[in-house]
Amino acid sequence: MARINDNFLKLKAGYLFPEIARRVTAFNEANPEAAKRLIRCGIGDVTEPLPEACRKAMHDAVDELGDASTFKGYGPEQGYAFLREAIVENQYAGLGIAADEVFISDGSKCDTGNILDIFGHDNVIAITDPVYPVYVDTNVMAGNTGDADEKGAFAGLVYLPCTPENGFVPAIPDRKVDLVYLCYPNNPTGATATRAQLEAWVAYARANKAIIFYDAAYEAFIQDPALPRSIFEIEGARECAMEFRSFSKNGGFTGVRCAYIVIPKTLKGYSADGSEQAIHPLWSRRHSTKFNGASYPVQKGAAAVFSEEGKKQVAALIEGYMGNAKLLREACTAAGLPVFGGVNAPYVWVGCPDGLSSWDMFDKMLHEANVVITPGSGFGAAGEGYFRISAFNTRANVEEVCRRIRSTFG
């Protein structure tokens, strides 16, 4: 008898974005004319072309693969040195990070799930609420939780509520936890964490021998120079944190796939007998065993993000998307809706009108405005009563979405 992983059966509801796709498909089939007007501001996918510098680098890399003298076969699983070194030089200068502490991958979504391979099943895990669903679902799949209650909260996880009152940055837990997921700038709320707030988290993690999984996939969108872009800007973080970053949103690599984890050699966990164990070699072994490395052309394209031309082109992309976020914030505010985020992040987090649930709001926007947004409840129980609008779109589409928001709620 072939046994399945029963933990998958705990995931009773469909993953958020497939459920959105199901509803949109049903709407399109039932309303073919309205479907032609549909604008998608739900899933956080980019819309603008890859930067020219990246495209050229990838073309050149493909040409190299077509010449026997420059052909590349299997590359290093951890990533080519040229990319790892460029990341340290441009993203972590002065922070004490070495190139061999950077591991190149094909996406932060994969990394945040795969990292659980090297951790035990008896850890107490803290999750912010609302939260990027992958953090929760991968823990469920790995057997780190019990069943979900009627609100979708899973037994065995410590949920840290994020609300307008705390600026969507959770309070330090009043109990000991072992693994903590933090994401800033935040998906879905668009909130950011201050230096003082991150200092408090690092102090907590060090005092409790905990590890912070810090998702900084949206750091490039921070506009305020006073806000930290990396957890490693905080003294002591090298002993208690790892950081996830991606080229998906800053360089438009959502369809190309390239990301990285930074795991300092000073980061330690503990074995069953209580002895200290460095995390770095464990991830290196896992990465080398289960992953053959991102492709050479992709890594060349990623490295081009840090060229002088690439930096200018990425800055223009970010300026465009953040301009979209500003327009969306203004439209929702003018419509009388509570608005958060969208200042240092490409997501606008909006309160639903009185009496409407998150999925009610999704259906209202779909059917009345022909706009796809993301219901807040899909990010956790604390997301109920909110919805997320993505600024990843063309300026023309965003201007039309703003017009429809004002029309729908005016």
HUPEPE-V483146 format. One record per pair of residues at least 4 apart in sequence whose ideal C-beta (glycine too) atoms are under 8 Angstrom apart, sorted by the first residue. I is the first residue (numbers start at 0). J is the second residue. If there is no record, write none. Layout:
i=I j=J
i=I j=J
//
This chain:
i=3 j=7
i=3 j=8
i=4 j=140
i=4 j=142
i=5 j=9
i=6 j=139
i=6 j=140
i=6 j=141
i=6 j=142
i=6 j=144
i=7 j=139
i=7 j=140
i=9 j=139
i=9 j=144
i=9 j=145
i=9 j=146
i=9 j=147
i=9 j=153
i=10 j=14
i=10 j=136
i=10 j=139
i=10 j=140
i=11 j=147
i=12 j=18
i=12 j=151
i=13 j=17
i=13 j=18
i=13 j=21
i=14 j=18
i=14 j=132
i=14 j=136
i=15 j=19
i=15 j=132
i=15 j=373
i=15 j=374
i=15 j=377
i=15 j=378
i=16 j=20
i=16 j=41
i=16 j=42
i=17 j=21
i=18 j=22
i=18 j=377
i=19 j=23
i=19 j=41
i=19 j=42
i=19 j=361
i=19 j=371
i=19 j=373
i=19 j=374
i=19 j=377
i=20 j=24
i=21 j=25
i=22 j=26
i=22 j=361
i=22 j=362
i=22 j=365
i=23 j=27
i=23 j=37
i=23 j=39
i=23 j=365
i=23 j=371
i=24 j=28
i=25 j=29
i=26 j=30
i=26 j=33
i=26 j=34
i=26 j=37
i=26 j=365
i=26 j=366
i=27 j=31
i=27 j=34
i=27 j=37
i=30 j=34
i=30 j=366
i=31 j=35
i=32 j=36
i=33 j=37
i=33 j=369
i=36 j=369
i=37 j=369
i=37 j=370
i=37 j=371
i=38 j=369
i=38 j=370
i=38 j=371
i=38 j=392
i=38 j=396
i=38 j=399
i=38 j=400
i=38 j=403
i=39 j=370
i=39 j=371
i=39 j=392
i=40 j=327
i=40 j=370
i=40 j=371
i=40 j=372
i=40 j=388
i=40 j=389
i=40 j=390
i=40 j=392
i=40 j=396
i=40 j=397
i=40 j=400
i=41 j=371
i=41 j=372
i=41 j=373
i=41 j=387
i=41 j=389
i=42 j=373
i=42 j=389
i=43 j=186
i=43 j=248
i=43 j=345
i=43 j=346
i=43 j=389
i=43 j=391
i=44 j=253
i=44 j=389
i=44 j=391
i=45 j=247
i=45 j=248
i=45 j=251
i=45 j=253
i=45 j=316
i=45 j=320
i=45 j=391
i=46 j=391
i=46 j=392
i=46 j=393
i=46 j=396
i=47 j=251
i=47 j=316
i=47 j=319
i=47 j=320
i=47 j=393
i=48 j=54
i=48 j=251
i=49 j=53
i=49 j=54
i=49 j=250
i=49 j=251
i=49 j=252
i=49 j=255
i=49 j=300
i=50 j=54
i=50 j=250
i=50 j=251
i=50 j=303
i=50 j=304
i=50 j=308
i=50 j=309
i=50 j=312
i=50 j=313
i=50 j=316
i=51 j=55
i=51 j=308
i=51 j=312
i=52 j=56
i=52 j=303
i=52 j=304
i=52 j=306
i=52 j=308
i=52 j=309
i=52 j=312
i=53 j=57
i=53 j=250
i=53 j=251
i=53 j=252
i=53 j=300
i=53 j=301
i=53 j=303
i=53 j=304
i=53 j=309
i=53 j=312
i=54 j=58
i=54 j=300
i=55 j=59
i=55 j=303
i=56 j=60
i=56 j=299
i=56 j=300
i=56 j=302
i=56 j=303
i=56 j=306
i=57 j=61
i=57 j=296
i=57 j=297
i=57 j=299
i=57 j=300
i=57 j=303
i=58 j=62
i=59 j=63
i=59 j=299
i=60 j=64
i=60 j=295
i=60 j=296
i=60 j=299
i=60 j=300
i=61 j=65
i=61 j=296
i=62 j=66
i=63 j=69
i=63 j=70
i=63 j=71
i=63 j=295
i=64 j=69
i=64 j=70
i=64 j=71
i=64 j=295
i=64 j=296
i=65 j=70
i=66 j=70
i=71 j=295
i=73 j=291
i=73 j=292
i=74 j=78
i=74 j=79
i=74 j=292
i=74 j=293
i=74 j=294
i=74 j=295
i=74 j=298
i=75 j=79
i=75 j=80
i=75 j=292
i=76 j=286
i=76 j=287
i=76 j=290
i=76 j=291
i=76 j=292
i=77 j=83
i=77 j=99
i=77 j=101
i=77 j=102
i=77 j=103
i=77 j=283
i=77 j=286
i=77 j=287
i=77 j=292
i=78 j=82
i=78 j=83
i=78 j=101
i=78 j=102
i=78 j=103
i=78 j=259
i=78 j=292
i=78 j=293
i=78 j=298
i=79 j=83
i=79 j=103
i=79 j=295
i=79 j=298
i=80 j=84
i=80 j=98
i=81 j=85
i=81 j=298
i=81 j=299
i=81 j=302
i=82 j=86
i=82 j=103
i=82 j=298
i=82 j=299
i=82 j=301
i=82 j=302
i=83 j=87
i=83 j=98
i=83 j=99
i=83 j=101
i=83 j=103
i=83 j=259
i=84 j=88
i=84 j=98
i=85 j=89
i=85 j=302
i=85 j=305
i=86 j=90
i=86 j=91
i=86 j=98
i=86 j=101
i=86 j=259
i=86 j=305
i=87 j=91
i=87 j=92
i=87 j=96
i=87 j=97
i=87 j=98
i=87 j=101
i=88 j=92
i=88 j=305
i=89 j=305
i=90 j=229
i=90 j=244
i=91 j=95
i=91 j=96
i=91 j=229
i=91 j=231
i=91 j=261
i=94 j=229
i=94 j=231
i=94 j=232
i=95 j=231
i=95 j=237
i=95 j=263
i=96 j=100
i=96 j=101
i=96 j=231
i=96 j=237
i=96 j=261
i=96 j=263
i=97 j=264
i=100 j=261
i=100 j=262
i=100 j=263
i=100 j=264
i=100 j=279
i=101 j=259
i=101 j=260
i=101 j=261
i=102 j=259
i=102 j=260
i=102 j=261
i=102 j=262
i=102 j=282
i=102 j=283
i=102 j=286
i=103 j=257
i=103 j=258
i=103 j=259
i=103 j=292
i=103 j=293
i=103 j=298
i=103 j=301
i=104 j=109
i=104 j=110
i=104 j=257
i=104 j=258
i=104 j=259
i=104 j=260
i=104 j=286
i=104 j=290
i=104 j=293
i=105 j=109
i=105 j=256
i=105 j=257
i=105 j=258
i=105 j=290
i=105 j=293
i=105 j=297
i=106 j=110
i=106 j=245
i=106 j=247
i=106 j=256
i=106 j=257
i=106 j=258
i=107 j=111
i=107 j=214
i=107 j=216
i=107 j=243
i=107 j=244
i=107 j=245
i=107 j=247
i=107 j=258
i=108 j=112
i=108 j=133
i=109 j=113
i=109 j=258
i=110 j=114
i=110 j=243
i=110 j=258
i=110 j=259
i=110 j=260
i=111 j=131
i=111 j=133
i=111 j=134
i=111 j=137
i=111 j=180
i=111 j=212
i=111 j=214
i=111 j=243
i=112 j=133
i=112 j=137
i=112 j=140
i=113 j=285
i=113 j=289
i=114 j=118
i=114 j=212
i=114 j=241
i=114 j=260
i=114 j=282
i=115 j=137
i=115 j=138
i=115 j=141
i=115 j=143
i=116 j=285
i=116 j=289
i=117 j=268
i=117 j=278
i=117 j=281
i=117 j=282
i=117 j=285
i=118 j=122
i=118 j=178
i=118 j=268
i=119 j=271
i=120 j=141
i=120 j=142
i=120 j=143
i=122 j=143
i=122 j=177
i=122 j=178
i=123 j=157
i=123 j=174
i=123 j=175
i=123 j=176
i=123 j=177
i=123 j=178
i=124 j=138
i=124 j=143
i=124 j=155
i=124 j=156
i=124 j=157
i=124 j=176
i=124 j=177
i=124 j=178
i=124 j=179
i=124 j=180
i=125 j=156
i=125 j=157
i=125 j=158
i=125 j=159
i=125 j=172
i=125 j=176
i=125 j=178
i=125 j=179
i=125 j=180
i=126 j=130
i=126 j=134
i=126 j=135
i=126 j=138
i=126 j=156
i=126 j=157
i=126 j=158
i=126 j=159
i=126 j=180
i=126 j=379
i=127 j=158
i=127 j=159
i=127 j=161
i=127 j=169
i=127 j=180
i=127 j=181
i=127 j=182
i=127 j=185
i=128 j=152
i=128 j=158
i=128 j=159
i=128 j=160
i=128 j=161
i=128 j=378
i=128 j=379
i=128 j=380
i=128 j=381
i=128 j=382
i=129 j=161
i=129 j=187
i=129 j=188
i=129 j=375
i=129 j=378
i=129 j=379
i=129 j=381
i=129 j=382
i=129 j=385
i=130 j=134
i=130 j=135
i=130 j=180
i=130 j=182
i=130 j=378
i=130 j=379
i=131 j=182
i=131 j=186
i=131 j=187
i=131 j=214
i=131 j=378
i=132 j=136
i=132 j=377
i=132 j=378
i=132 j=379
i=133 j=137
i=134 j=138
i=134 j=180
i=134 j=212
i=135 j=139
i=135 j=144
i=135 j=153
i=135 j=156
i=135 j=379
i=136 j=140
i=137 j=141
i=138 j=143
i=138 j=144
i=138 j=153
i=138 j=156
i=139 j=143
i=139 j=144
i=139 j=153
i=143 j=155
i=143 j=156
i=144 j=153
i=144 j=154
i=144 j=155
i=144 j=156
i=145 j=153
i=145 j=154
i=145 j=155
i=146 j=153
i=146 j=154
i=147 j=151
i=147 j=152
i=147 j=153
i=147 j=154
i=148 j=152
i=148 j=153
i=148 j=154
i=150 j=380
i=151 j=376
i=151 j=379
i=151 j=380
i=152 j=156
i=152 j=158
i=152 j=379
i=152 j=380
i=157 j=172
i=157 j=174
i=157 j=176
i=158 j=379
i=158 j=380
i=158 j=381
i=159 j=169
i=159 j=170
i=159 j=172
i=160 j=165
i=160 j=169
i=160 j=381
i=161 j=165
i=161 j=167
i=161 j=168
i=161 j=169
i=161 j=185
i=161 j=188
i=161 j=190
i=161 j=381
i=162 j=167
i=162 j=381
i=163 j=167
i=163 j=337
i=163 j=339
i=165 j=169
i=165 j=170
i=166 j=190
i=167 j=185
i=167 j=188
i=167 j=190
i=167 j=339
i=167 j=340
i=167 j=348
i=168 j=183
i=168 j=190
i=168 j=192
i=168 j=193
i=168 j=196
i=171 j=199
i=171 j=200
i=171 j=203
i=172 j=176
i=172 j=203
i=175 j=207
i=175 j=209
i=176 j=207
i=176 j=209
i=177 j=207
i=177 j=208
i=177 j=209
i=177 j=210
i=178 j=209
i=178 j=210
i=178 j=212
i=179 j=200
i=179 j=204
i=179 j=209
i=179 j=210
i=179 j=211
i=179 j=212
i=180 j=212
i=180 j=214
i=181 j=192
i=181 j=200
i=181 j=211
i=181 j=212
i=181 j=213
i=181 j=214
i=181 j=230
i=182 j=186
i=182 j=213
i=182 j=214
i=182 j=215
i=182 j=216
i=183 j=190
i=183 j=191
i=183 j=192
i=183 j=197
i=183 j=213
i=183 j=214
i=183 j=215
i=184 j=189
i=184 j=190
i=184 j=191
i=184 j=217
i=184 j=218
i=184 j=220
i=184 j=221
i=184 j=343
i=184 j=344
i=185 j=189
i=185 j=190
i=185 j=191
i=185 j=217
i=185 j=340
i=185 j=344
i=185 j=346
i=186 j=214
i=186 j=216
i=186 j=217
i=186 j=344
i=186 j=346
i=187 j=346
i=187 j=348
i=187 j=373
i=187 j=375
i=187 j=378
i=187 j=382
i=187 j=387
i=188 j=339
i=188 j=340
i=188 j=346
i=188 j=348
i=188 j=385
i=188 j=387
i=189 j=324
i=189 j=339
i=189 j=340
i=189 j=341
i=189 j=342
i=189 j=343
i=189 j=344
i=189 j=345
i=189 j=346
i=189 j=347
i=189 j=348
i=190 j=339
i=190 j=340
i=190 j=344
i=190 j=348
i=191 j=221
i=191 j=223
i=191 j=226
i=191 j=342
i=191 j=343
i=191 j=344
i=192 j=196
i=192 j=197
i=192 j=200
i=192 j=226
i=192 j=227
i=193 j=197
i=193 j=225
i=193 j=226
i=193 j=227
i=194 j=198
i=194 j=225
i=194 j=226
i=194 j=227
i=194 j=232
i=194 j=233
i=195 j=199
i=196 j=200
i=197 j=201
i=197 j=227
i=197 j=230
i=197 j=232
i=197 j=233
i=197 j=236
i=198 j=202
i=198 j=233
i=198 j=234
i=199 j=203
i=200 j=204
i=200 j=211
i=201 j=205
i=201 j=211
i=201 j=230
i=201 j=233
i=201 j=234
i=201 j=235
i=201 j=236
i=201 j=239
i=201 j=240
i=202 j=206
i=202 j=235
i=203 j=207
i=203 j=209
i=204 j=208
i=204 j=209
i=204 j=210
i=204 j=211
i=204 j=239
i=204 j=240
i=205 j=235
i=205 j=238
i=205 j=239
i=208 j=269
i=209 j=239
i=210 j=239
i=210 j=240
i=210 j=241
i=210 j=266
i=210 j=268
i=210 j=278
i=211 j=230
i=211 j=236
i=211 j=239
i=211 j=240
i=211 j=241
i=212 j=240
i=212 j=241
i=212 j=243
i=213 j=230
i=213 j=240
i=213 j=241
i=213 j=242
i=213 j=243
i=214 j=242
i=214 j=243
i=215 j=228
i=215 j=229
i=215 j=230
i=215 j=242
i=215 j=243
i=215 j=244
i=216 j=243
i=216 j=244
i=216 j=245
i=216 j=247
i=216 j=248
i=216 j=258
i=217 j=221
i=217 j=248
i=217 j=344
i=217 j=345
i=218 j=228
i=218 j=229
i=218 j=244
i=219 j=228
i=219 j=248
i=219 j=249
i=219 j=313
i=219 j=317
i=220 j=248
i=220 j=249
i=220 j=317
i=220 j=320
i=220 j=321
i=220 j=343
i=220 j=344
i=220 j=345
i=221 j=226
i=221 j=228
i=221 j=343
i=221 j=344
i=222 j=321
i=222 j=342
i=222 j=343
i=223 j=342
i=223 j=343
i=226 j=343
i=227 j=232
i=227 j=233
i=228 j=232
i=229 j=242
i=230 j=236
i=230 j=240
i=230 j=242
i=231 j=236
i=231 j=237
i=231 j=240
i=231 j=242
i=231 j=261
i=231 j=263
i=232 j=236
i=235 j=239
i=236 j=240
i=237 j=263
i=237 j=265
i=237 j=266
i=238 j=263
i=238 j=265
i=238 j=266
i=238 j=267
i=239 j=266
i=240 j=263
i=240 j=266
i=241 j=260
i=241 j=261
i=241 j=262
i=241 j=263
i=241 j=266
i=241 j=278
i=242 j=260
i=242 j=261
i=243 j=258
i=243 j=259
i=243 j=260
i=244 j=258
i=244 j=259
i=244 j=260
i=244 j=261
i=245 j=249
i=245 j=252
i=245 j=257
i=245 j=258
i=245 j=259
i=246 j=250
i=246 j=252
i=246 j=255
i=246 j=257
i=246 j=258
i=246 j=301
i=246 j=304
i=247 j=251
i=247 j=252
i=247 j=253
i=247 j=256
i=247 j=257
i=247 j=258
i=248 j=253
i=248 j=345
i=248 j=391
i=249 j=304
i=249 j=313
i=249 j=316
i=249 j=317
i=250 j=257
i=250 j=300
i=250 j=301
i=250 j=304
i=250 j=309
i=250 j=313
i=250 j=316
i=251 j=255
i=251 j=316
i=252 j=256
i=252 j=257
i=252 j=297
i=252 j=300
i=252 j=301
i=255 j=297
i=255 j=300
i=256 j=293
i=256 j=297
i=257 j=293
i=257 j=297
i=257 j=298
i=257 j=300
i=257 j=301
i=260 j=282
i=262 j=266
i=262 j=278
i=262 j=279
i=262 j=282
i=263 j=279
i=264 j=277
i=264 j=279
i=265 j=277
i=266 j=277
i=266 j=278
i=266 j=279
i=267 j=275
i=267 j=276
i=267 j=277
i=267 j=278
i=268 j=275
i=268 j=276
i=268 j=278
i=268 j=281
i=269 j=273
i=269 j=274
i=269 j=275
i=269 j=276
i=270 j=274
i=270 j=276
i=276 j=281
i=277 j=281
i=278 j=282
i=279 j=283
i=280 j=284
i=281 j=285
i=282 j=286
i=283 j=287
i=284 j=288
i=285 j=289
i=286 j=290
i=293 j=297
i=293 j=298
i=293 j=301
i=294 j=298
i=295 j=299
i=296 j=300
i=297 j=301
i=298 j=302
i=299 j=303
i=300 j=304
i=302 j=306
i=303 j=308
i=303 j=309
i=304 j=309
i=304 j=310
i=304 j=313
i=305 j=309
i=305 j=310
i=306 j=310
i=307 j=311
i=308 j=312
i=309 j=313
i=310 j=314
i=311 j=315
i=312 j=316
i=313 j=317
i=314 j=318
i=315 j=319
i=316 j=320
i=317 j=321
i=318 j=322
i=319 j=323
i=319 j=394
i=320 j=324
i=320 j=345
i=320 j=390
i=320 j=391
i=321 j=325
i=321 j=345
i=321 j=390
i=322 j=326
i=322 j=394
i=323 j=327
i=323 j=345
i=323 j=390
i=323 j=391
i=323 j=392
i=323 j=394
i=323 j=397
i=324 j=328
i=324 j=340
i=324 j=341
i=324 j=342
i=324 j=344
i=324 j=345
i=324 j=346
i=324 j=347
i=324 j=390
i=325 j=329
i=325 j=341
i=326 j=330
i=326 j=397
i=326 j=398
i=326 j=401
i=327 j=331
i=327 j=341
i=327 j=347
i=327 j=388
i=327 j=390
i=327 j=397
i=327 j=400
i=327 j=401
i=327 j=404
i=328 j=332
i=328 j=338
i=328 j=341
i=328 j=342
i=328 j=347
i=329 j=333
i=329 j=401
i=330 j=334
i=330 j=400
i=330 j=401
i=330 j=402
i=330 j=404
i=330 j=405
i=331 j=336
i=331 j=338
i=331 j=347
i=331 j=349
i=331 j=388
i=331 j=404
i=332 j=336
i=332 j=338
i=333 j=405
i=334 j=404
i=334 j=405
i=334 j=407
i=334 j=408
i=334 j=409
i=335 j=408
i=336 j=349
i=336 j=350
i=336 j=351
i=336 j=352
i=336 j=408
i=337 j=349
i=337 j=350
i=338 j=347
i=338 j=348
i=338 j=349
i=338 j=350
i=339 j=347
i=339 j=348
i=339 j=349
i=340 j=344
i=340 j=346
i=340 j=347
i=340 j=348
i=341 j=345
i=341 j=346
i=341 j=347
i=341 j=348
i=341 j=390
i=345 j=389
i=345 j=390
i=345 j=391
i=346 j=387
i=346 j=388
i=346 j=389
i=346 j=390
i=347 j=387
i=347 j=388
i=347 j=390
i=348 j=375
i=348 j=385
i=348 j=386
i=348 j=387
i=349 j=385
i=349 j=386
i=349 j=387
i=349 j=388
i=350 j=384
i=350 j=385
i=351 j=355
i=351 j=356
i=351 j=357
i=351 j=359
i=351 j=360
i=351 j=375
i=351 j=384
i=351 j=385
i=351 j=386
i=352 j=360
i=352 j=408
i=355 j=359
i=355 j=360
i=355 j=363
i=356 j=360
i=356 j=374
i=356 j=376
i=356 j=383
i=356 j=384
i=357 j=361
i=357 j=374
i=357 j=375
i=357 j=376
i=357 j=377
i=357 j=382
i=357 j=383
i=357 j=384
i=357 j=385
i=357 j=386
i=358 j=362
i=358 j=374
i=358 j=376
i=359 j=363
i=360 j=364
i=360 j=372
i=360 j=374
i=360 j=386
i=361 j=365
i=361 j=371
i=361 j=372
i=361 j=373
i=361 j=374
i=361 j=386
i=362 j=366
i=363 j=367
i=363 j=368
i=363 j=407
i=364 j=368
i=364 j=370
i=364 j=371
i=364 j=372
i=364 j=386
i=364 j=407
i=365 j=369
i=365 j=370
i=365 j=371
i=367 j=407
i=368 j=400
i=368 j=403
i=368 j=404
i=368 j=406
i=368 j=407
i=369 j=403
i=370 j=400
i=370 j=403
i=370 j=404
i=372 j=386
i=372 j=387
i=372 j=388
i=373 j=377
i=373 j=378
i=373 j=386
i=373 j=387
i=373 j=388
i=373 j=389
i=374 j=382
i=374 j=386
i=375 j=382
i=375 j=383
i=375 j=384
i=375 j=385
i=375 j=386
i=375 j=387
i=376 j=380
i=376 j=382
i=376 j=383
i=377 j=382
i=378 j=382
i=378 j=387
i=388 j=400
i=390 j=397
i=392 j=396
i=392 j=397
i=392 j=400
i=393 j=397
i=394 j=398
i=395 j=399
i=396 j=400
i=397 j=401
i=398 j=402
i=399 j=403
i=400 j=404
i=401 j=405
i=402 j=406
i=403 j=407
i=404 j=408
i=405 j=409
//
